[in-house]
Amino acid sequence: MPRSKFFASLGLILALFWSQVAWAQISHEETERTAELLGTFLNAGRAIVERNQLLINDPRRGNKEFTPAVFEQQVLDEFFHQTHIDLRTSPVSVPAATKELLTLLLLASKDVVADAQFVINQRGIGYKNFVPATFGSQAARKFSKRSKVTIRQTTLDPRNLQNAPDPYEEAALRRLTTAPVSTTPIVEWLDDGKLLRTLMPIYYSDDCLTCHGDPKGILDISGYPREGAQVGELAGAISIQIPSDHR
C-alpha cells in the first residue's frame, strides 16, 4: 500500500476511534446530568410536601385542595426555581430521554399525592404522617417499578427498613458524615462504566427537628424515637442507579 494511502487510512481509523470516545464521554456526562436532575426533582417534591405540612395536618379542614394538579404546579415551579428548566415546555437543554424520565417521576409523584387524598383530607385528625420522607420513598418506589432507573432514599439509621443502605450506599454515607456540608453529589461509574451510582446528600433543616431533633430517644408524634439531630447534620441521601442501557 502506498505510504499516502496508509497514513490516510490510519488517520480515518484514529478519527473514528476518537469520535467513539467522544460520544462515550458525552453519553456519560448526559447520564450524570440525568441523575442530578432526577435527584433534584425528587427533592423538589419533598420540599413541596414540607411546605404544605401545616395545611395537610390541619384538623379543622376537610378538603385541603392539595390535589395532584396543585402539587404538579407547585413542584414544577420549585424545579424551575432550582434548575431554571421549565418542564412545561420542551427545553432544548434537556435531552428527550431525560425529559421522559423526569415526566415519569412527575407522574409517580402525582400518583403518591392522589393515593394520599383520603388521609390528607380527613377532618378531626392532626398529624397525617404524610411527610417529605414518606412521600419521597413512595414516589421513588413507584418510579423505579416503571423504569430501568432506580431511585431510593437511604440513611444510616433508617426508620423504615426498606430504606436501609446497601454496602455501597453505607460506605458513601459514612464518607459524607465526615465531609463538609455540600450539595455536590457523589458520582461514580461502576462495572467498567456500565452502571452509574449517585448519592445526593440530604441535611436536616429546622422543620425536620420536630421529629428528628432533641431530646434524643423521646418518641416523636409518629411514634419513633427521636435521633437528637442538629440542623445541618447529614440526614441521608437520595440514591440513584442508572445502567448504561437505560434508554
C-alpha positions as a printed Julia matrix, in Angstrom:
247×3 Matrix{Float64}:
   0.0    0.0    0.0
   1.38   3.45  -0.88
   2.52   5.42   2.13
  -0.01   8.22   1.49
  -2.94   5.77   1.45
  -1.61   4.06   4.59
  -1.5    7.31   6.54
  -4.88   8.32   5.17
  -6.38   5.01   6.36
  -4.64   5.34   9.72
  -5.98   8.87  10.07
  -9.52   7.69   9.34
  -9.24   4.89  11.9
  -7.93   7.29  14.56
 -10.68   9.8   13.74
 -13.36   7.13  14.11
 -11.77   5.92  17.36
 -11.65   9.36  18.94
 -15.16  10.08  17.69
 -16.43   6.99  19.53
 -14.55   8.01  22.66
 -16.06  11.49  22.48
 -19.57  10.1   22.1
 -18.99   7.79  25.07
 -17.87  10.76  27.16
 -20.91  12.78  26.13
 -23.16   9.84  26.96
 -21.64   9.55  30.45
 -21.97  13.27  31.01
 -25.57  13.2   29.86
 -26.35  10.27  32.16
 -24.73  12.04  35.12
 -26.8   15.13  34.37
 -29.92  12.96  34.21
 -29.19  11.54  37.66
 -28.63  15.03  39.05
 -31.94  16.29  37.64
 -33.88  13.27  38.9
 -32.47  13.76  42.39
 -33.26  17.46  42.26
 -36.83  16.77  41.13
 -37.5   14.26  43.92
 -36.05  16.73  46.42
 -38.31  19.45  44.98
 -41.3   17.19  45.63
 -40.13  16.66  49.2
 -39.87  20.44  49.61
 -43.45  20.94  48.41
 -44.79  18.37  50.88
 -42.81  20.03  53.67
 -44.09  23.46  52.65
 -47.69  22.23  52.9
 -47.38  20.43  56.24
 -49.5   22.94  58.2
 -52.26  22.59  55.62
 -52.02  18.8   55.42
 -52.13  18.44  59.23
 -54.92  20.99  59.83
 -57.6   19.02  61.72
 -60.23  21.72  61.18
 -60.33  21.4   57.4
 -61.75  18.59  55.38
 -60.93  19.19  51.73
 -57.43  20.69  51.77
 -57.41  21.23  47.98
 -53.87  19.87  47.92
 -54.64  17.82  44.83
 -52.27  16.11  42.38
 -52.86  19.02  39.98
 -51.97  21.59  42.65
 -48.9   19.56  43.63
 -47.86  19.4   39.96
 -47.93  23.16  39.53
 -46.01  23.75  42.75
 -43.34  21.13  42.09
 -42.77  22.34  38.52
 -42.36  25.87  39.86
 -39.9   24.66  42.52
 -37.93  22.62  39.99
 -37.71  25.64  37.71
 -36.56  27.77  40.66
 -33.75  25.32  41.39
 -32.65  24.48  37.84
 -34.09  27.19  35.53
 -35.59  24.33  33.49
 -39.29  24.63  32.65
 -40.67  21.14  32.12
 -43.97  22.61  30.9
 -42.18  23.36  27.65
 -39.66  21.32  25.64
 -36.35  22.75  26.88
 -33.55  22.23  24.37
 -31.09  21.91  27.25
 -32.73  18.65  28.35
 -32.35  15.57  26.1
 -35.57  13.78  25.18
 -34.64  10.67  27.19
 -34.02  12.77  30.3
 -37.3   14.65  29.82
 -39.12  11.3   29.6
 -37.62  10.14  32.9
 -38.47  13.43  34.62
 -42.02  13.19  33.31
 -42.23   9.63  34.62
 -41.05  10.8   38.06
 -43.64  13.59  37.98
 -46.41  11.08  37.23
 -45.22   8.78  40.02
 -45.14  11.72  42.43
 -48.67  12.79  41.47
 -49.86   9.21  41.99
 -48.5    9.31  45.55
 -50.37  12.56  46.26
 -53.52  11.05  44.7
 -53.22   7.9   46.84
 -52.89  10.07  49.97
 -56.01  12.21  49.34
 -58.2   10.3   51.79
 -55.64  10.71  54.57
 -54.82  14.33  53.73
 -58.48  15.37  53.72
 -59.5   13.69  56.97
 -61.14  16.18  59.32
 -60.52  15.96  63.06
 -57.09  14.34  62.72
 -53.94  16.42  63.01
 -50.74  14.58  62.14
 -51.25  12.58  58.92
 -47.76  11.04  58.56
 -47.63  12.36  55.0
 -44.21  13.92  55.4
 -41.33  14.52  52.94
 -39.62  11.22  53.75
 -42.84   9.23  53.28
 -43.62  10.99  50.02
 -40.06  10.57  48.75
 -39.91   6.85  49.48
 -43.26   6.15  47.84
 -42.58   8.3   44.77
 -39.13   6.76  44.28
 -40.57   3.25  44.6
 -43.34   3.87  42.08
 -40.9    5.45  39.62
 -38.37   2.62  39.95
 -41.0   -0.01  39.17
 -41.73   1.72  35.87
 -38.17   2.4   34.74
 -34.73   0.87  34.35
 -33.52   3.66  36.63
 -33.61   3.03  40.38
 -34.19   5.83  42.88
 -34.43   5.38  46.63
 -33.95   7.27  49.85
 -31.45   5.86  52.29
 -29.86   6.68  55.62
 -27.5    5.07  58.12
 -30.24   4.96  60.78
 -33.44   4.19  58.88
 -36.85   4.27  60.5
 -38.17   2.29  57.54
 -36.04  -0.81  56.98
 -36.8   -0.57  53.25
 -34.52   2.47  53.29
 -31.57   0.63  54.83
 -28.41   1.26  52.78
 -26.73  -1.41  50.69
 -22.95  -1.82  51.17
 -22.1    0.79  48.55
 -24.55   3.32  49.99
 -23.37   2.69  53.54
 -19.75   3.37  52.61
 -20.74   6.53  50.72
 -22.92   7.79  53.57
 -20.08   7.31  56.05
 -17.86   9.39  53.77
 -20.5   12.11  53.71
 -20.83  12.2   57.52
 -17.22  13.33  57.84
 -17.26  15.68  54.84
 -18.23  19.37  54.88
 -21.85  20.17  54.08
 -22.19  20.24  50.31
 -24.87  19.92  47.66
 -22.39  18.18  45.36
 -23.47  14.54  44.87
 -21.18  11.53  44.92
 -20.93  10.3   41.32
 -19.2    7.04  40.37
 -19.23   4.68  37.4
 -19.01   1.01  38.34
 -18.8   -2.31  36.47
 -16.39  -0.96  33.84
 -18.6    2.03  33.14
 -21.84   0.08  32.83
 -23.55   1.43  35.96
 -23.77   4.97  37.31
 -24.29   5.34  41.04
 -25.09   8.74  42.5
 -25.84   9.83  46.06
 -27.28  13.3   46.63
 -26.91  14.22  50.33
 -29.87  15.42  52.39
 -29.29  17.5   55.54
 -31.56  18.19  58.49
 -33.41  21.51  58.43
 -35.26  23.25  61.26
 -38.55  21.65  60.18
 -37.0   18.17  60.35
 -36.11  18.6   64.03
 -39.76  18.49  65.06
 -39.48  14.73  64.67
 -35.74  14.08  64.48
 -34.27  16.55  66.99
 -33.8   16.64  70.75
 -34.41  15.2   73.22
 -32.88  12.07  71.77
 -34.79   8.86  72.44
 -38.12  10.53  73.24
 -40.92   9.33  70.98
 -41.98  11.86  68.37
 -45.51  12.43  67.1
 -45.23   9.47  64.72
 -44.14   7.09  67.48
 -40.44   6.8   66.56
 -37.57   7.64  68.93
 -36.02  10.98  68.1
 -32.47  10.87  66.77
 -31.26  14.01  68.55
 -30.25  15.51  65.21
 -29.0   19.06  64.72
 -29.57  21.45  61.82
 -27.03  20.82  59.08
 -26.24  17.23  60.05
 -26.48  14.54  57.39
 -29.97  13.05  57.33
 -29.39  10.62  54.47
 -29.26  10.71  50.7
 -31.21  10.21  47.52
 -29.55   7.24  45.85
 -29.8    6.77  42.09
 -28.63   3.9   39.88
 -28.65   4.25  36.1
 -27.43   1.39  33.9
 -25.75   2.41  30.65
 -28.57   0.71  28.67
 -31.33   2.61  30.47
 -32.85   4.03  27.27
